[in-house]
């Protein structure tokens, strides 16, 4: 009997446990179902949005007792993560507030906390969407107009603070202005004078602010046919136009209007007084930008009219498209489908709006938000999804860009080349080249022929040389790249007279017979040193340029079959490279010989330099010096050379970031170790289970660094910072030298300085500042005191001042 009772008791125990499990899983299922319902409200459905909202509100109200915190969290997250559905969620909250005043109050508190947390954590987009949602709750009679106006006034107060960066002040004004399309009409009807006072304060602010950064962010250097407006100026013009139209717009869906009779009866809540967090040096604010314009209504075919540049609808459409790209960028097919399904698509020329927004992202300065290939893949997918319209619009856009390329920013020129070559490679390289043959009459350095030449060079990376010879019209022969083959001088005509030919031939045999690094060095030892003692810097170890010449050209020629062959050759004879490249001068000599061999294969040069940097055969400073050397003057305006320079700077930046991260991790581990040891000494019960567990955790978290190791890491990081600073000083000093020399020479000869070469070079200087702005910013005071001094030519100095104004 006893045994049976025990068994029966066990059964009850397991039964209870299964019930609990079932209850937990049922709760979890219910939570997931609620989340799905809230997330998907407003999406494709057979019933109307109004009936869906009423049904969902009833479900949520009945579940408030069990899932209150879950519902609060989801409802506050949704308008931030899906800002395009802001008005749907505000309607839901309005209906729930009308039925349950206490829930409405809790939600407002929760949303205010979300807004304040976003500001403290520098999540600027999330803060802006939270502010927009709070404003839209005024339309649903959840929040009072007075308390919202008080919040907007405090935001404008933050914009008028002294001794804070302009980018901070700009953001607060932008956040207020971008909220007004949602709530402007309500404020106009109920608090017109307070709204006018707010707008007057904003106008005073905008009239006082400086826009030194504007020129650095422009895609084109001229304003014809479309003005390139600074983002706050453009939004202000759109808000003024909205005010002229009595705050009525035609783009924002407002489902709460259908429930006006219910909502107007609800009691309202006040937003508590919010003081924006004070500025801290660690805060990073969004940088300013220029509003990109490619089309106006005359470019579009008969049908829906493109909203004007200063209509608020243009701002709302563009913002919606940008948010779709942000949300779906990882899946190009989903992204293309969502872009083409934009609400109100029948009221606008949607394809033109999409193409303009994607190019706005691609050409965004200082750098695009996402990888360039992301935009290229989305455009290809759009062409597949809508083959009847999208390819024609894209062809029209390409034509417009090509016609305006003369005044295009150098960074945007590069991105245009990269995108167009990638796009052609996905459509069998077909293009109506004959339409552009007028550019063949221009100088080779002119942007139009240069664009075609650079596009063909990039296309060569996706295809083979003979294809372009057959594909291109005869007139384009001078722009077609040369075959990408090595020029090995020791096997060319007249090679017998060269001093290293015999050794080069011996080296070929030895390498093919699988010799090692020591054998190669022995073969090279017989070569005479062409440099005499006077050429050798006493501070540096002498190097033999002939040894480098013979070894580099021979080895890279033997590995010329593919990238993999070249990489294998470099790896196998790494020790020889290190022995020959002890000084920076020797490293430059290696790069020069690589260039001589592969002068007609730009991609090979890019990947070999990348490999030489990766395996530490050459230093970043050597590559920078080589790029600006006299031997490279003929290559100076070619894209691949700047591709090499930028990958060199990125390598240095990645090295510094890696060391910084490792040092911070080591410091944290050391601090944890010190804390745990001190707490253990305080706890006398060293044998207690908790103390033992803690000790095991600290021991299991990896090898504990010592103070000496952390000090060595700090020294290593300090040395890396010195190298990074030196690299930027070399680059900017060389730019200043060659640009100053050109300007002085033109002034002396009475010639116009504004040549194609000058525009390319000043553009490349600006590109270095823009592409690496985060790193260069750290050394801006050093650059200002050493290089960009007040006596420098204003044309060069302006580029530096525009850069520093980006985060001013």
N, C-alpha and C positions, 0 to 999 in steps of 0.2 A: 504493500500500500504506500509506504513511505517513498519507495522508488518511483511509483506511478505519480505521486503528488509532485515530486521533484521534476519529473518529466513534463507534467502538466504546467507547472510553474514556468519552466523553461519555454514552453510553448507560448504562454502568455507574454513572456518577456520578448521573444522574437516577433510575436504578433504586434506588440506595441511598437517595436522598433521599425517594423515594416510599415506600420501606419504612419509613423513620423516621417519615414523616408518618402512615403506616398504624398504626405501633406506638403513636405518641402518641395518635391518635384512638381506637385500641383500648383503651389505658389509660384515656383520658377516659371512654369508654363504660362501662368496667368500674367506674370510680369512681362514676359517676352511677347505675349499676345497684345498687351496694352501698348508696349513700345512700338510694335509693328503697326498697330492701328494709328498711333499718333504720327509716326514717321511718314506713313503713306497717305495720310489724309490729303485730299486735293489732287491725287494722281488719277489716272484713267479709271473711271467708274461708270456704271450704267445709270446710277441715280445722280441727282444734282448735288453740287457742293454744299448747298444749304441744308439739305436733308441729311447728308453725311455728317456735317458738323453737329446738327441737333442730336443725331443718334450717338455720336462719339461723346458728346458732352454728358448725355444721360448715363452712358457706360462709366465714364470717369467719375461722375458724381457718386454713383453707387459703390464704386471701388475706393473712394477717398479714405474710408476708415482703415482699410488694410494696406493700401499702397500710396499713402499721402506723399512721403518723401520721394518715392520713385517718380510719381507724376510731376511733382515740383521740379525735379532735376531734369526730366526729359523735356518738359515744356519750356524750361529756361535755356536748354542746350539747342533745341531745334532752330529757333530764329537766328542763332549765331552760326550754326553749321549749315543751315539752308536759308540764307537771307532772302532768297527769291520768294519764299513762302511766309514771309514776315506777317503779312496782313491776315493770312489764314489762322496763324497761331494767336495773333492778337484778338481775333474774333472769338476763338475758343475760350481764351482767358476771360474775355468780356462776358460771354454767356455764363461761364462758371461763376464769375463774380456776381452776376445778377441773381444767381440762385443761392450762392454761398459767400456772403460778404467776408467772412473770416478767412476763407481760402484765398480770396482776392488780395487781402492784406498780406497774408503769408507770401503769396507769389511776388508781390511788389517788393517786399523785403529781400526775398531770394534773388530777384533780378537786379536790385540795387547792389547787393553784395557781389554778384557776378560782374557787374560793371566796374565796381571799385577794384576787385581782384585783377581784372584784365588791365586796368590802368597801372596798377602796382607792378604787374609782371611784364609790362611793355608789350602786351598782346593788342596791338593797335587796331587791327581789323575787327577782332572780337569786341573790343570796347566800342567801336563805331557802330557795329551791328546791334549791340546791347542798347546803346543810346537811341538808335532808330526804333527799336522795339518798344522802349519806354515811351517814346514820342507817339508811336502808333496806338499805344494803350489809351492815350488821351482821346483818340477818335472813337474808342469803344467804351468811353465813360468809366474807365477803371482808374485813371489818374487825373487829377485836376490840372487845368491849364496853368494856374498860378504856380504850382510847384514845378511844372516842367519849365516854365519861363525862368524860374529861379535857378534851375539847374543849367539851362543854356547860358544865362548871365554869368554864372560862376565859371563856365567853360571859357567865355570871352574874357573874363577877368584873368584867367590863367594865361590867355594869349597876350595880355598886356603887362605881364610880369617883367621886371628888369633883370638884367644879368643872367638870362637863360638863353640857350641856343634858339636861333630863329626857327629851326626845323620843329622844335617843340611847340612854339607859338603858332606856327603854320598849321600843325596837325589839329590843334584845338579849334581853330577857325574852320578848317576843312570838315571836321566832325559835325560842327553845328550846321554849316551850310548844306552838307549832304543829307542831313536829317529833315530839313525844311520841306522838300517835296512831299513827304508823307503827312506832315502835320500843319503845313503852312496855311491851308484853307481854314482849318479849325481855329487856329490862333488869330487869323485875319477876321473871322466872324465874331470872335468873343473877346479878343484882347488886341485890337488893331494898333493902338498907340504903343503898347508894350513891345509888340513885334517890330514896329517902325523904329523904336529906340534901339532895339537889338541890332537891326540892320544898319543903322547910322553908326553905331560903335564898330561894327565889322568894316564898314566902308572907310572909316578913319584909319583903322589898323592897316587895311590893304593899301591905302595911299601912302602910308609911311614906310612900308617894308621895302627892303632892297632886293633886287633880282639879278645879282652879279652872276649867279649860277646858270641863268637862262641859256646863254649861248653854248655852254658846255653840253647841254642836254638836248639840243636841237638835232633833228635828223637831217634837215637841210639848212644851208646858211642863208637862204633867201625865203621871203614870205609869199612869193607868188607860185602857184595860184591860191594856196591855202595858208593863212597865217598860222604860225606855230605858237600857240598861246601857252603861257605858264599855267599849270593846273588850277591854281586858286583864282587867277584872273578869268579863266574860261568858266569855271563854276559860278563865280560871282556874276558874270554876264548872263549865264543861264538862269540864275535865281532872279536877277532883275527883270528878265523877260517873263518869268513865271509870275512875278509881282504885277507886271503890266497886264497879264492875262487873268488878274484876280485870283491867282493861286490855283487855277484849274489846269490839270494835266490829263493826258489820255492814255497813260501806260500802266499805272499802278492798279492792280485789281483790288477792289474794296468790298469783300464779302459781308462786312459788318453793316453795310447800308441796308441789306435785306432784313436785318434784325433790329433796326433803329428803334422801333416801338418798344422792344424788350430792353435794349441797352440803355435807353435814355431814362428809364426808371431806376437804374442801379445807383447805389451810393458810390462816391468816388473816394480814392485814397490820396494822401499827399506823399510825395517823395521826400524823405528826410534831407536835410541840408547836406550836400556832398562837396567836400573840398578836394580838388584834384591833388594827388600826391606831389610834394615838392620835387623839383629837378634834382637828380643825382648824376654824378659824372659817369656812372656805370650804365645809365639809361641810353638806349639807342633808339632814335626816332626814324620814322620813314623819311627817305630822301625826297626832295621835290622831283617833279617830272614835267615834261612838256606833252600836251595833248596832241596825239597824232591824227592827222587828217590826210586822207588820200582821195576820197570821192566827195562830190557834191551832187545835187539833184540832176545836174546836166549830164553827168556821166552814166546815169541809170537809164534803162529803156523805159518806154511808156508803161504806166502801171502805178503801183503804190509809190508815193513820193518820199524820198529820203528826208527825214527831219533836218532842219537847219542846224548849223554848228552851235548856235546859241539857244536852241530850244531845249528844255529840260528833258524832253523825250529822248534826245540823242544821248544825254548823260545816263539816263536810266537804262536804255537799251545796251549801251556799251558796258555799264557796270554789271548787268545781268549776264552778258556774254563772257566777261572776264571771270565771273564767279563760276560759271559752268566749266570753263577751261581749268580753273583751279580745282574744282571738285572731281572732274573726270579725266584729268591729264594722264593718269596711269594706264587707262584703257582707251586707245585712240578711237576704236569703233564706237564705244559708248559715248565718248566725247562728241564725235561727229553727229551721232543720232540726236543727242540732247541739244546740240547747237541748232540743228535743222528743225527741231520741234519747239522752238522758242514761242511762247504765247504771243499773240498779236502778229504772228508772222505774215498774215495776209494783209496787214496794214502798212508794212514797210518792205523795201527791197532787201530781204533778209540776207541773201548771198553777199551783197555788197557790204552790209554791216559786219558779217562774220569775217570776210577777208580783211577788211580794214582793222578789225580788232586783233586778228591773229598777227598781222604785220606790225601793229602797234606794240604787241608783246615782243615780237622778234627784234624790233628796232629799239626797244626800251633802253634808255641810258640811265646809269652807266653800264649795266649788264642786264640781259633778259632774266625774267623770274626763273625760267626753267631751261633745260638743255635745248640748244637750237634744233636738234633733230626731233624733239617733241612736236614743235610747230610744223615741221616738214611732214611728219607722219600723219598729223591731224589733217593737213591740207590734202594729202593723197587720199585719205579715207573719205573726206568730203567729196572729192571728185568721183570716187567709187559709189558713194551713197546717192549722189545726185548728178549723174553724167550728162544730163540735158542742159544744166545751167552752170554748175560750178567751174568746169574747165574753161569756159568762155570768160567768166568773171575773173578768174585767176590769170588768164592770158592778158586781159585788159589791164589788170593791176601790174603785171610784169612790164607791159609796154609803158605804162605811166612812170614806173620806177626807173626804167631805162632812159626815158626822155628827160627825167629830172636828175639823173645820176651826176651831172656836172657839179652840182652843189651839195652832194650827199656827204654826210659825216663819214670819215674813214672807217670807223668801227662798224657802221651800218653797211658800208660798201662790202666789207669782208663777210658780214652775215648774209647779205644779198647774194654774193658769189656762192657761199656755202649752201644756201637754201636752193638756189636755182640749179646748181650742178647736181645736187641730190635729187631734186624733183625730176630733172631730165633723165637721170639714171633709172628712174622707175617708169618712164614712159618712152623707152627705147631711143632716148636722145633725140627725139623728133622736135623740131622747132622751125619756124619760118624765118631762117637766117637772112634771106634776101631782103626782108623788110628793114634790116639794120645795116645794109651795106653802105649807107652814107657815112658811117663812122670810119670806113677804110681810108677816107681822105684826110683824116685827122692824124696828128702826131701820136706815136705809140704810147706816150705818157699821159695822153688825154684819158679821162675816166671811161669813155665809151669803148674805144678799142681795148683798153686795159681790162675792162670788165669781161669782154668776150675772151681775151687771152687767158685770164685767170680762171674763168669758168671751164674752158677747155682743159687747162692744166689739172683742175680738180676732177673733171670728168674722166681724165686719164687714169685716175686712181680707181675708178669704178669699171674701167673697160680696157681696151688695148689700142695701140697707136694707129694701126692700119684702118681701124673702123672710122676714125675721125678724118683720115685722108680721103676715104671714099664718101663720107657723109657730108662734109662741108663743101660749100660752093667754091669754085676755083679762085675767086677773088679774095678769099679768106686765107690763102696759102701762107701769107706772112705772119698770121696770128696762130697758126697751128703749131703746137709744141714740137720740138725736135724729138726723135726717138730716144726713149729713156735707157740708153746703153752706157756702160762705163767707158771712160777714156783713159786706158792704161798706157801711160807714156813710154814704158819700157818695152812695149811690143809694137809701137808705132813706127812709121817711117822716120829714119834719122835717129832712132834710139841708140844705135851703136856708139854714137859720139857722146852720149850722156855718161857722167862718171860712175853711176851706180848700176848700170845695166847688167854687167857680169854677175854682180852679187844678187841682183834681183832674180835672174834666171836660176842661180844656185838655190835661192830661197824657195822658189816655186817647186823645184824638185824635192827639196828637203821637207817642205810642208806636206806635199803629196805622199811622201814616204813616212808620214806620221811622226815627224820629229817633235821634240818637246821644246819648252821655252828656252832652256839653257842652250840647246843646239842653235836656235835662232839668234840668240845674243852672240854666240861664237861666230856665226856667219857674218853678223853685222860689224863685229869688232875691227875687221880689216878696212872698213871704209874711212877715208880721211875726213877730218873736220874742216869744213869750208869756212868756219868762223875763226878769225884770229883773236889774239888775246885782247886787243883793244875793243872788240865788239862785245866781249863778255863782261857783264856786270859783276864786279868783284863780290857783291853781296849775294849773288846767285851762283849755284853750281852750273858749270858750263854744260851745254847740250849740243849734240851733233845733229844739225838739220838733215844731213844726207841720210843718216841712219833712219830717222823718222820717215823721211821721204820714201826710201826703198821699202821699209817694213809696212807702213800704212797702206801705200798704194798696192803693193803685192798681195798682202793679206786680204784687203777688202775686195780686190779684183777676183781673187780665188773664191771669195764668198758671195760673189755678185749674182748667183743664180736666184736667190730669194732672200727675204728678210731673215728667215730661220738660219740659212747658211751663214749670213753675215753675223748674226748673234752668236752662233756656235763658234765662229772663228775668233770673235772678240773675247768670248768667255775662255776659250782654250789658251789663248796667248795673253791673258790678262796681266800676267807677271811681266811680260815684255813691255806692254804699254806702260805699266807703272814704273819700270826701270828707265824708260825713255822720257816719260812725262813728269819729271820731278819738279820742274818750274812752270810758271804760268806761260812763259814764252814758248816752252816746248809744247805745252798743251794747245796753244794757238797754232803752232806748226802742224800738229796732228789734224786739227780742224781744217786748216788750209789745204792739206793733202787730200783729205776726204772730199773737200769741195772740188778740187781739181779733177778727181776721178769721177765724181757723180754730178758734175755741173748740169747735166741734162736730165737728172732724175731727182726732182725736188722731194718727193715723198721719201725716197731712200735716205736723203740727207737728214730729213726731220727725224726719222726713226733711229738712225745711227747716232745722232747727237743725243737723243733721248736715252739710248742705251749707254753711251759713254758717260752721261751724267749719273745714271742709275748705278753703274758699277764703279763710280768715283774715279774714272780715268781722267776726266777733265772736271774742273771746278766751274761753278756758275759764273764767276767773275771773268774767267777765260773766254767763255762763250760770248758774254756781253762785249768784251773788248774786241773779239774777232768780228762780231756783227758790224761794229763801227770802224773796222780797219780799212785801209786804202784798197786792199785787194777785193773788198766787197762793194765798192762804189757802184759798179754796174748792176748789182743785185739789190741795191738799197730800196727801191720802190716796189720790189716783188713781195707778194703776200707770204711766201713760204719762210722768208728770212724773219719776219715778225712772228710767225707761228713758232719758230725756233726760240726767239727771244722770250715769248710769253710762256712757253713750256718750261724754259729755264727759270724764270721768275717763280712759276708755280711750284717747281721742284724745291726751290729754296723756301718758299712759304710753307709747303707741306712738311719740310724738315723741321722748321721752327715750331710749327703747330704740334708735331709729334713729340718733340723734346719737351715742350711746355706741358702737354697732357701727361706725359710720363712723370715729370717732376711733381705736378700737382697730385697725381695718384700716390706717388711715393710719400709726399708730405702728409696726405690724409691717412695712409697706412701707419706712418710713424706716430702721428698724433693719436690714432686709435690704440696703438701698442702702449704708448705712454699712459693713456687714460686707463686702460685695462690693468696695467701693472700697478698703478697707484691705487685703484679701487680694490685690487686683490690684497695689497699690503694693508689697507684699512680694514678689510674683512678678515677677521681672525680665523674664521671657519674656512680655511683653505681646502679642507677635505669635503666641504659640503657639495652636494650635487650641482647646485647653481654655479659655484666657482669653477668646478671641474668642467662643466659644460661651456662656460664662458672662455676658459683657457683653450679648450678644444677648438672653439669657433675661431679664436684669434690665430691659433696655430694653423688651422685649416684654410685660412684665407689667403694663403700664398706666402712666399718668403718675405720676412719682415726686413725692410731696409734699415740700415744704420744711419746715424747722423752724418758720418763721413761720406756715405754713398749719396745722400741727398745733397750735400755740399758739392760733390763732384758733378752731380746732375745740374746744379745751379750754375756752376762754372761753364759746363758744356752749353747750356742754354744761353748764357751771356755771350759766349763766343759765337754762337749761331746768330744772335741778334746783331753782333758786330759785322758778321759776314753779310747778313741781309741788308744792313744799312750801307755797307760798302758797295754792294751790288747796285742799289738804287742810286748811290752817288756817282758811280761810274756811268750808268746809263744816262742820267740827267745831265751830267757834265759834258758827255759826248754830244748830246742833243744841242745843248747851249753853244758848244764850240762850232758845230757845223752850221747851225742856223745863224749865229752871229756873223760868221765868216761870209755866208751868202748875203745877208742884209747889208753888210759893210761894202762888199764888192759891188752890189747893185747900186748902192748909193754913190760910190766912187765913179762907176761907169755911167751913171745917169739912166739906168735901166729900171723897169718895173720889177719889183721884188716878187710880186704875186704870180709866180710861175707854177706850172703843174708840179714840178719837183718840190717847191716850197710848200704847196698845199698838202702834198702827200706826207712830207716830213713833219710839219706842224701837227697834222692829223695823227701821225704815229706817236708823237709826244703826248698828245691829249689821250690817245688810246691807252698808253701805259698808265697814266694817272687814273683813268676810269676803270680799266679792267682789274687793277690791283689797289683800288681806293682804300680798302680796309687796312692793308699793310702800309701803304705810303703815308696814310694819315698819321701813323705813329711817329713818323720822322719829319713831319711838315715843318716843325720849328727849326730843326737842323738844316733842312733844305732851304728854308727862308734865310737863315743866317749865313750859310756857306755859298749857295748857288743863285737862288732867286732873289738877289738883292735889288735895291731900288734903282741902281745905276744900269740894270740890264735893259735891253731893248723892250719897249712896251708890248710889242707883238708876242714876245716869248713870255714875258711876265704876266700878261693877261691870262694865259692858259693856266698858270699856277694859281692865280687869284680866283679864277672860276672854280677850280678844283677845291680850294679851301672853303669856298662859300657853300659847297654842297652840304656840309654838316655844321655850318656856322650858327 
